[in-house]
């Protein structure tokens, strides 16, 4: 299946991290290449430490080059994002800022979770940054309130979540395929008319 998924997540307290949630929604990703990314544990990305502008791709550090190659290898992304103080975690912003061109002309879906508004403010804040990175976000956006979903301490999916995730994935796969064509067209040398 054309398309890939990417779910960068910041480590957090056991009840508030997305591992249980990621496993629950990840079942719908069987036709896609999926890789859960932890920017610190798996990719050694501390605070942004590149001196130059990432749009020039003149990276000084091996961890940045590896991160860029990984991000570049996907056609699309699924962000599983918690809301903290009306925004997404700083660790995610840091991971986004490390590279630039590698994100361009890709598609993303967002699954948010949080308190009473189910992470909607974090998702909207993330959409602004993704637009600047030239990532097209799909409209469908599953949102999960932590109050009923984590009532027992473990994630318990609420009715309708699977339908919401499937709708988002359908849009993501379509957009990722279309944007792959855009990237290919940009990579072709200009022909004289």
Secondary structure, 3 states (H helix, E strand, C coil): CCCEEEEEECCCCCCCCCHHHHHHHHHHHCCCEEEEEECCCCCCCCCCCCCCCHHHCCCCCHHHHHHHHHHHCCCEEEEEEECECCECCHHHHHHHHCCCHHHCCEEEEEEEEECCCCCHHHHHHHHHHHHHCCEEECCCCCEEEHHHHCCCCCCCCCCCHHHHHHHHHHHHHHHHHHHHHHHHHHHCCCCCC
